[in-house]
Amino acid sequence: MDEIVVLLAPVLLGSGTRLFDCTVGHPIALEPAPPSTAGRVTNLRYRVPKNA
């Protein structure tokens, strides 16, 4: 995997879902990339380092 993209919209359904809960004890190294917006949605981009 080279990159993770999270589309963030201002809506909460139920109590929410923790996306990276399964990584407890196994940290993932991610490099944040500049976010971009389209309307009310924010695109959060994270690069996975090659040496990870």
CHARMM internal coordinates of N, CA and C (Angstrom, degrees):
IC EDIT
DIST 1 N 1 CA 1.4275
DIST 1 CA 1 C 1.5244
ANGL 1 N 1 CA 1 C 107.68
DIST 1 C 2 N 1.3277
ANGL 1 CA 1 C 2 N 117.45
DIHE 1 N 1 CA 1 C 2 N 133.01
DIST 2 N 2 CA 1.4573
ANGL 1 C 2 N 2 CA 122.80
DIHE 1 CA 1 C 2 N 2 CA -179.06
DIST 2 CA 2 C 1.5229
ANGL 2 N 2 CA 2 C 113.14
DIHE 1 C 2 N 2 CA 2 C -98.99
DIST 2 C 3 N 1.3304
ANGL 2 CA 2 C 3 N 116.36
DIHE 2 N 2 CA 2 C 3 N -31.68
DIST 3 N 3 CA 1.4575
ANGL 2 C 3 N 3 CA 119.68
DIHE 2 CA 2 C 3 N 3 CA -172.37
DIST 3 CA 3 C 1.5238
ANGL 3 N 3 CA 3 C 110.12
DIHE 2 C 3 N 3 CA 3 C -154.29
DIST 3 C 4 N 1.3338
ANGL 3 CA 3 C 4 N 115.84
DIHE 3 N 3 CA 3 C 4 N 147.50
DIST 4 N 4 CA 1.4600
ANGL 3 C 4 N 4 CA 122.36
DIHE 3 CA 3 C 4 N 4 CA 173.37
DIST 4 CA 4 C 1.5214
ANGL 4 N 4 CA 4 C 107.03
DIHE 3 C 4 N 4 CA 4 C -116.29
DIST 4 C 5 N 1.3313
ANGL 4 CA 4 C 5 N 116.70
DIHE 4 N 4 CA 4 C 5 N 130.34
DIST 5 N 5 CA 1.4629
ANGL 4 C 5 N 5 CA 121.77
DIHE 4 CA 4 C 5 N 5 CA 178.50
DIST 5 CA 5 C 1.5277
ANGL 5 N 5 CA 5 C 107.76
DIHE 4 C 5 N 5 CA 5 C -118.87
DIST 5 C 6 N 1.3376
ANGL 5 CA 5 C 6 N 116.19
DIHE 5 N 5 CA 5 C 6 N 125.58
DIST 6 N 6 CA 1.4612
ANGL 5 C 6 N 6 CA 122.10
DIHE 5 CA 5 C 6 N 6 CA 178.37
DIST 6 CA 6 C 1.5197
ANGL 6 N 6 CA 6 C 107.49
DIHE 5 C 6 N 6 CA 6 C -115.19
DIST 6 C 7 N 1.3365
ANGL 6 CA 6 C 7 N 117.01
DIHE 6 N 6 CA 6 C 7 N 122.14
DIST 7 N 7 CA 1.4613
ANGL 6 C 7 N 7 CA 121.79
DIHE 6 CA 6 C 7 N 7 CA 176.24
DIST 7 CA 7 C 1.5187
ANGL 7 N 7 CA 7 C 107.17
DIHE 6 C 7 N 7 CA 7 C -92.00
DIST 7 C 8 N 1.3141
ANGL 7 CA 7 C 8 N 116.61
DIHE 7 N 7 CA 7 C 8 N 114.96
DIST 8 N 8 CA 1.4542
ANGL 7 C 8 N 8 CA 122.72
DIHE 7 CA 7 C 8 N 8 CA -174.37
DIST 8 CA 8 C 1.5206
ANGL 8 N 8 CA 8 C 109.26
DIHE 7 C 8 N 8 CA 8 C -106.64
DIST 8 C 9 N 1.3558
ANGL 8 CA 8 C 9 N 116.11
DIHE 8 N 8 CA 8 C 9 N 117.48
DIST 9 N 9 CA 1.4591
ANGL 8 C 9 N 9 CA 121.69
DIHE 8 CA 8 C 9 N 9 CA 178.50
DIST 9 CA 9 C 1.5305
ANGL 9 N 9 CA 9 C 107.85
DIHE 8 C 9 N 9 CA 9 C -118.41
DIST 9 C 10 N 1.3334
ANGL 9 CA 9 C 10 N 117.84
DIHE 9 N 9 CA 9 C 10 N 148.13
DIST 10 N 10 CA 1.4640
ANGL 9 C 10 N 10 CA 121.02
DIHE 9 CA 9 C 10 N 10 CA -177.22
DIST 10 CA 10 C 1.5296
ANGL 10 N 10 CA 10 C 113.04
DIHE 9 C 10 N 10 CA 10 C -77.04
DIST 10 C 11 N 1.3325
ANGL 10 CA 10 C 11 N 117.00
DIHE 10 N 10 CA 10 C 11 N 60.42
DIST 11 N 11 CA 1.4623
ANGL 10 C 11 N 11 CA 122.48
DIHE 10 CA 10 C 11 N 11 CA 179.65
DIST 11 CA 11 C 1.5254
ANGL 11 N 11 CA 11 C 107.81
DIHE 10 C 11 N 11 CA 11 C -136.23
DIST 11 C 12 N 1.3123
ANGL 11 CA 11 C 12 N 117.51
DIHE 11 N 11 CA 11 C 12 N 134.83
DIST 12 N 12 CA 1.4594
ANGL 11 C 12 N 12 CA 121.54
DIHE 11 CA 11 C 12 N 12 CA 177.41
DIST 12 CA 12 C 1.5160
ANGL 12 N 12 CA 12 C 108.14
DIHE 11 C 12 N 12 CA 12 C -121.13
DIST 12 C 13 N 1.3170
ANGL 12 CA 12 C 13 N 116.19
DIHE 12 N 12 CA 12 C 13 N 120.80
DIST 13 N 13 CA 1.4591
ANGL 12 C 13 N 13 CA 121.68
DIHE 12 CA 12 C 13 N 13 CA 178.79
DIST 13 CA 13 C 1.5195
ANGL 13 N 13 CA 13 C 108.34
DIHE 12 C 13 N 13 CA 13 C -108.85
DIST 13 C 14 N 1.2892
ANGL 13 CA 13 C 14 N 117.26
DIHE 13 N 13 CA 13 C 14 N 122.04
DIST 14 N 14 CA 1.4630
ANGL 13 C 14 N 14 CA 120.31
DIHE 13 CA 13 C 14 N 14 CA -178.22
DIST 14 CA 14 C 1.5203
ANGL 14 N 14 CA 14 C 110.07
DIHE 13 C 14 N 14 CA 14 C 68.07
DIST 14 C 15 N 1.3169
ANGL 14 CA 14 C 15 N 116.84
DIHE 14 N 14 CA 14 C 15 N -136.73
DIST 15 N 15 CA 1.4655
ANGL 14 C 15 N 15 CA 120.74
DIHE 14 CA 14 C 15 N 15 CA -179.85
DIST 15 CA 15 C 1.5177
ANGL 15 N 15 CA 15 C 111.82
DIHE 14 C 15 N 15 CA 15 C -97.57
DIST 15 C 16 N 1.3377
ANGL 15 CA 15 C 16 N 118.35
DIHE 15 N 15 CA 15 C 16 N 2.20
DIST 16 N 16 CA 1.4556
ANGL 15 C 16 N 16 CA 121.20
DIHE 15 CA 15 C 16 N 16 CA -178.99
DIST 16 CA 16 C 1.5241
ANGL 16 N 16 CA 16 C 110.26
DIHE 15 C 16 N 16 CA 16 C 89.57
DIST 16 C 17 N 1.3058
ANGL 16 CA 16 C 17 N 116.15
DIHE 16 N 16 CA 16 C 17 N 164.22
DIST 17 N 17 CA 1.4631
ANGL 16 C 17 N 17 CA 121.92
DIHE 16 CA 16 C 17 N 17 CA -179.81
DIST 17 CA 17 C 1.5135
ANGL 17 N 17 CA 17 C 108.92
DIHE 16 C 17 N 17 CA 17 C -126.87
DIST 17 C 18 N 1.3183
ANGL 17 CA 17 C 18 N 117.42
DIHE 17 N 17 CA 17 C 18 N 128.72
DIST 18 N 18 CA 1.4612
ANGL 17 C 18 N 18 CA 121.66
DIHE 17 CA 17 C 18 N 18 CA 177.09
DIST 18 CA 18 C 1.5235
ANGL 18 N 18 CA 18 C 107.48
DIHE 17 C 18 N 18 CA 18 C -80.80
DIST 18 C 19 N 1.3227
ANGL 18 CA 18 C 19 N 117.09
DIHE 18 N 18 CA 18 C 19 N 115.90
DIST 19 N 19 CA 1.4631
ANGL 18 C 19 N 19 CA 121.63
DIHE 18 CA 18 C 19 N 19 CA -173.63
DIST 19 CA 19 C 1.5222
ANGL 19 N 19 CA 19 C 113.44
DIHE 18 C 19 N 19 CA 19 C -68.71
DIST 19 C 20 N 1.3211
ANGL 19 CA 19 C 20 N 117.64
DIHE 19 N 19 CA 19 C 20 N -38.24
DIST 20 N 20 CA 1.4571
ANGL 19 C 20 N 20 CA 120.23
DIHE 19 CA 19 C 20 N 20 CA -172.21
DIST 20 CA 20 C 1.5223
ANGL 20 N 20 CA 20 C 111.92
DIHE 19 C 20 N 20 CA 20 C -112.96
DIST 20 C 21 N 1.3374
ANGL 20 CA 20 C 21 N 118.35
DIHE 20 N 20 CA 20 C 21 N 30.63
DIST 21 N 21 CA 1.4555
ANGL 20 C 21 N 21 CA 122.15
DIHE 20 CA 20 C 21 N 21 CA 179.80
DIST 21 CA 21 C 1.5240
ANGL 21 N 21 CA 21 C 111.91
DIHE 20 C 21 N 21 CA 21 C -64.08
DIST 21 C 22 N 1.3074
ANGL 21 CA 21 C 22 N 118.35
DIHE 21 N 21 CA 21 C 22 N -29.78
DIST 22 N 22 CA 1.4687
ANGL 21 C 22 N 22 CA 121.68
DIHE 21 CA 21 C 22 N 22 CA -176.86
DIST 22 CA 22 C 1.5264
ANGL 22 N 22 CA 22 C 112.42
DIHE 21 C 22 N 22 CA 22 C -73.66
DIST 22 C 23 N 1.3194
ANGL 22 CA 22 C 23 N 118.92
DIHE 22 N 22 CA 22 C 23 N -4.30
DIST 23 N 23 CA 1.4622
ANGL 22 C 23 N 23 CA 121.44
DIHE 22 CA 22 C 23 N 23 CA -177.16
DIST 23 CA 23 C 1.5245
ANGL 23 N 23 CA 23 C 112.62
DIHE 22 C 23 N 23 CA 23 C -97.26
DIST 23 C 24 N 1.3270
ANGL 23 CA 23 C 24 N 118.31
DIHE 23 N 23 CA 23 C 24 N 10.07
DIST 24 N 24 CA 1.4602
ANGL 23 C 24 N 24 CA 121.26
DIHE 23 CA 23 C 24 N 24 CA -179.88
DIST 24 CA 24 C 1.5258
ANGL 24 N 24 CA 24 C 108.47
DIHE 23 C 24 N 24 CA 24 C -59.85
DIST 24 C 25 N 1.3249
ANGL 24 CA 24 C 25 N 116.23
DIHE 24 N 24 CA 24 C 25 N 126.20
DIST 25 N 25 CA 1.4584
ANGL 24 C 25 N 25 CA 120.84
DIHE 24 CA 24 C 25 N 25 CA -178.15
DIST 25 CA 25 C 1.5161
ANGL 25 N 25 CA 25 C 113.50
DIHE 24 C 25 N 25 CA 25 C 85.31
DIST 25 C 26 N 1.3234
ANGL 25 CA 25 C 26 N 117.34
DIHE 25 N 25 CA 25 C 26 N -10.31
DIST 26 N 26 CA 1.4604
ANGL 25 C 26 N 26 CA 122.95
DIHE 25 CA 25 C 26 N 26 CA 178.93
DIST 26 CA 26 C 1.5194
ANGL 26 N 26 CA 26 C 108.88
DIHE 25 C 26 N 26 CA 26 C -131.03
DIST 26 C 27 N 1.3357
ANGL 26 CA 26 C 27 N 117.80
DIHE 26 N 26 CA 26 C 27 N 74.84
DIST 27 N 27 CA 1.4756
ANGL 26 C 27 N 27 CA 119.20
DIHE 26 CA 26 C 27 N 27 CA -175.51
DIST 27 CA 27 C 1.5248
ANGL 27 N 27 CA 27 C 112.48
DIHE 26 C 27 N 27 CA 27 C -63.21
DIST 27 C 28 N 1.3087
ANGL 27 CA 27 C 28 N 115.16
DIHE 27 N 27 CA 27 C 28 N 146.99
DIST 28 N 28 CA 1.4570
ANGL 27 C 28 N 28 CA 122.95
DIHE 27 CA 27 C 28 N 28 CA 177.84
DIST 28 CA 28 C 1.5215
ANGL 28 N 28 CA 28 C 107.54
DIHE 27 C 28 N 28 CA 28 C -110.35
DIST 28 C 29 N 1.3232
ANGL 28 CA 28 C 29 N 116.93
DIHE 28 N 28 CA 28 C 29 N 128.30
DIST 29 N 29 CA 1.4635
ANGL 28 C 29 N 29 CA 120.76
DIHE 28 CA 28 C 29 N 29 CA 177.33
DIST 29 CA 29 C 1.5210
ANGL 29 N 29 CA 29 C 108.62
DIHE 28 C 29 N 29 CA 29 C -84.15
DIST 29 C 30 N 1.3180
ANGL 29 CA 29 C 30 N 117.21
DIHE 29 N 29 CA 29 C 30 N 120.00
DIST 30 N 30 CA 1.4616
ANGL 29 C 30 N 30 CA 122.32
DIHE 29 CA 29 C 30 N 30 CA 179.24
DIST 30 CA 30 C 1.5208
ANGL 30 N 30 CA 30 C 108.69
DIHE 29 C 30 N 30 CA 30 C -128.48
DIST 30 C 31 N 1.3243
ANGL 30 CA 30 C 31 N 116.27
DIHE 30 N 30 CA 30 C 31 N 142.95
DIST 31 N 31 CA 1.4606
ANGL 30 C 31 N 31 CA 122.22
DIHE 30 CA 30 C 31 N 31 CA 176.09
DIST 31 CA 31 C 1.5203
ANGL 31 N 31 CA 31 C 108.28
DIHE 30 C 31 N 31 CA 31 C -107.31
DIST 31 C 32 N 1.3445
ANGL 31 CA 31 C 32 N 118.78
DIHE 31 N 31 CA 31 C 32 N 116.89
DIST 32 N 32 CA 1.4639
ANGL 31 C 32 N 32 CA 119.61
DIHE 31 CA 31 C 32 N 32 CA -179.76
DIST 32 CA 32 C 1.5261
ANGL 32 N 32 CA 32 C 111.77
DIHE 31 C 32 N 32 CA 32 C -67.23
DIST 32 C 33 N 1.3210
ANGL 32 CA 32 C 33 N 115.78
DIHE 32 N 32 CA 32 C 33 N 138.83
DIST 33 N 33 CA 1.4607
ANGL 32 C 33 N 33 CA 122.76
DIHE 32 CA 32 C 33 N 33 CA 174.09
DIST 33 CA 33 C 1.5213
ANGL 33 N 33 CA 33 C 106.95
DIHE 32 C 33 N 33 CA 33 C -106.40
DIST 33 C 34 N 1.3187
ANGL 33 CA 33 C 34 N 118.53
DIHE 33 N 33 CA 33 C 34 N 160.07
DIST 34 N 34 CA 1.4757
ANGL 33 C 34 N 34 CA 119.80
DIHE 33 CA 33 C 34 N 34 CA 179.86
DIST 34 CA 34 C 1.5331
ANGL 34 N 34 CA 34 C 111.26
DIHE 33 C 34 N 34 CA 34 C -58.42
DIST 34 C 35 N 1.3381
ANGL 34 CA 34 C 35 N 117.45
DIHE 34 N 34 CA 34 C 35 N 133.28
DIST 35 N 35 CA 1.4714
ANGL 34 C 35 N 35 CA 119.99
DIHE 34 CA 34 C 35 N 35 CA 179.08
DIST 35 CA 35 C 1.5209
ANGL 35 N 35 CA 35 C 111.00
DIHE 34 C 35 N 35 CA 35 C -75.73
DIST 35 C 36 N 1.3135
ANGL 35 CA 35 C 36 N 116.44
DIHE 35 N 35 CA 35 C 36 N 158.58
DIST 36 N 36 CA 1.4654
ANGL 35 C 36 N 36 CA 121.47
DIHE 35 CA 35 C 36 N 36 CA 174.64
DIST 36 CA 36 C 1.5240
ANGL 36 N 36 CA 36 C 107.62
DIHE 35 C 36 N 36 CA 36 C -130.94
DIST 36 C 37 N 1.3166
ANGL 36 CA 36 C 37 N 116.41
DIHE 36 N 36 CA 36 C 37 N 156.43
DIST 37 N 37 CA 1.4590
ANGL 36 C 37 N 37 CA 120.46
DIHE 36 CA 36 C 37 N 37 CA 179.89
DIST 37 CA 37 C 1.5181
ANGL 37 N 37 CA 37 C 110.40
DIHE 36 C 37 N 37 CA 37 C -123.43
DIST 37 C 38 N 1.3141
ANGL 37 CA 37 C 38 N 115.00
DIHE 37 N 37 CA 37 C 38 N 149.11
DIST 38 N 38 CA 1.4623
ANGL 37 C 38 N 38 CA 122.64
DIHE 37 CA 37 C 38 N 38 CA 174.87
DIST 38 CA 38 C 1.5255
ANGL 38 N 38 CA 38 C 106.31
DIHE 37 C 38 N 38 CA 38 C -141.21
DIST 38 C 39 N 1.3174
ANGL 38 CA 38 C 39 N 116.24
DIHE 38 N 38 CA 38 C 39 N 99.98
DIST 39 N 39 CA 1.4662
ANGL 38 C 39 N 39 CA 119.60
DIHE 38 CA 38 C 39 N 39 CA -175.68
DIST 39 CA 39 C 1.5157
ANGL 39 N 39 CA 39 C 109.84
DIHE 38 C 39 N 39 CA 39 C 70.05
DIST 39 C 40 N 1.3325
ANGL 39 CA 39 C 40 N 116.62
DIHE 39 N 39 CA 39 C 40 N -123.87
DIST 40 N 40 CA 1.4668
ANGL 39 C 40 N 40 CA 121.09
DIHE 39 CA 39 C 40 N 40 CA -179.91
DIST 40 CA 40 C 1.5159
ANGL 40 N 40 CA 40 C 112.35
DIHE 39 C 40 N 40 CA 40 C -98.64
DIST 40 C 41 N 1.3374
ANGL 40 CA 40 C 41 N 118.12
DIHE 40 N 40 CA 40 C 41 N 7.26
DIST 41 N 41 CA 1.4597
ANGL 40 C 41 N 41 CA 122.35
DIHE 40 CA 40 C 41 N 41 CA -178.81
DIST 41 CA 41 C 1.5247
ANGL 41 N 41 CA 41 C 109.02
DIHE 40 C 41 N 41 CA 41 C -104.25
DIST 41 C 42 N 1.3232
ANGL 41 CA 41 C 42 N 115.78
DIHE 41 N 41 CA 41 C 42 N 134.08
DIST 42 N 42 CA 1.4635
ANGL 41 C 42 N 42 CA 121.40
DIHE 41 CA 41 C 42 N 42 CA 175.39
DIST 42 CA 42 C 1.5188
ANGL 42 N 42 CA 42 C 108.40
DIHE 41 C 42 N 42 CA 42 C -107.77
DIST 42 C 43 N 1.3309
ANGL 42 CA 42 C 43 N 117.00
DIHE 42 N 42 CA 42 C 43 N 129.98
DIST 43 N 43 CA 1.4536
ANGL 42 C 43 N 43 CA 122.41
DIHE 42 CA 42 C 43 N 43 CA 177.68
DIST 43 CA 43 C 1.5202
ANGL 43 N 43 CA 43 C 108.33
DIHE 42 C 43 N 43 CA 43 C -95.80
DIST 43 C 44 N 1.3284
ANGL 43 CA 43 C 44 N 116.90
DIHE 43 N 43 CA 43 C 44 N 112.31
DIST 44 N 44 CA 1.4538
ANGL 43 C 44 N 44 CA 122.03
DIHE 43 CA 43 C 44 N 44 CA 177.34
DIST 44 CA 44 C 1.5177
ANGL 44 N 44 CA 44 C 107.91
DIHE 43 C 44 N 44 CA 44 C -97.31
DIST 44 C 45 N 1.3215
ANGL 44 CA 44 C 45 N 116.53
DIHE 44 N 44 CA 44 C 45 N 125.73
DIST 45 N 45 CA 1.4594
ANGL 44 C 45 N 45 CA 121.12
DIHE 44 CA 44 C 45 N 45 CA -176.73
DIST 45 CA 45 C 1.5193
ANGL 45 N 45 CA 45 C 109.05
DIHE 44 C 45 N 45 CA 45 C -118.64
DIST 45 C 46 N 1.3243
ANGL 45 CA 45 C 46 N 115.64
DIHE 45 N 45 CA 45 C 46 N 136.19
DIST 46 N 46 CA 1.4566
ANGL 45 C 46 N 46 CA 122.79
DIHE 45 CA 45 C 46 N 46 CA 178.07
DIST 46 CA 46 C 1.5139
ANGL 46 N 46 CA 46 C 108.76
DIHE 45 C 46 N 46 CA 46 C -131.53
DIST 46 C 47 N 1.3234
ANGL 46 CA 46 C 47 N 116.84
DIHE 46 N 46 CA 46 C 47 N 127.89
DIST 47 N 47 CA 1.4666
ANGL 46 C 47 N 47 CA 121.46
DIHE 46 CA 46 C 47 N 47 CA 177.04
DIST 47 CA 47 C 1.5267
ANGL 47 N 47 CA 47 C 109.04
DIHE 46 C 47 N 47 CA 47 C -91.21
DIST 47 C 48 N 1.3123
ANGL 47 CA 47 C 48 N 115.55
DIHE 47 N 47 CA 47 C 48 N 140.84
DIST 48 N 48 CA 1.4619
ANGL 47 C 48 N 48 CA 121.21
DIHE 47 CA 47 C 48 N 48 CA 175.22
DIST 48 CA 48 C 1.5271
ANGL 48 N 48 CA 48 C 106.29
DIHE 47 C 48 N 48 CA 48 C -93.66
DIST 48 C 49 N 1.3381
ANGL 48 CA 48 C 49 N 118.55
DIHE 48 N 48 CA 48 C 49 N 119.01
DIST 49 N 49 CA 1.4654
ANGL 48 C 49 N 49 CA 120.79
DIHE 48 CA 48 C 49 N 49 CA -178.98
DIST 49 CA 49 C 1.5389
ANGL 49 N 49 CA 49 C 110.77
DIHE 48 C 49 N 49 CA 49 C -60.94
DIST 49 C 50 N 1.3116
ANGL 49 CA 49 C 50 N 116.19
DIHE 49 N 49 CA 49 C 50 N 146.16
DIST 50 N 50 CA 1.4741
ANGL 49 C 50 N 50 CA 121.48
DIHE 49 CA 49 C 50 N 50 CA -178.41
DIST 50 CA 50 C 1.5250
ANGL 50 N 50 CA 50 C 112.23
DIHE 49 C 50 N 50 CA 50 C -63.66
DIST 50 C 51 N 1.3479
ANGL 50 CA 50 C 51 N 117.38
DIHE 50 N 50 CA 50 C 51 N -30.78
DIST 51 N 51 CA 1.4694
ANGL 50 C 51 N 51 CA 120.17
DIHE 50 CA 50 C 51 N 51 CA -177.67
DIST 51 CA 51 C 1.5232
ANGL 51 N 51 CA 51 C 112.98
DIHE 50 C 51 N 51 CA 51 C -87.59
DIST 51 C 52 N 1.3257
ANGL 51 CA 51 C 52 N 118.10
DIHE 51 N 51 CA 51 C 52 N 4.67
DIST 52 N 52 CA 1.4835
ANGL 51 C 52 N 52 CA 120.61
DIHE 51 CA 51 C 52 N 52 CA -178.98
DIST 52 CA 52 C 1.5068
ANGL 52 N 52 CA 52 C 111.42
DIHE 51 C 52 N 52 CA 52 C -82.23
END
COOR INIT
IC SEED 1 N 1 CA 1 C
IC BUILD
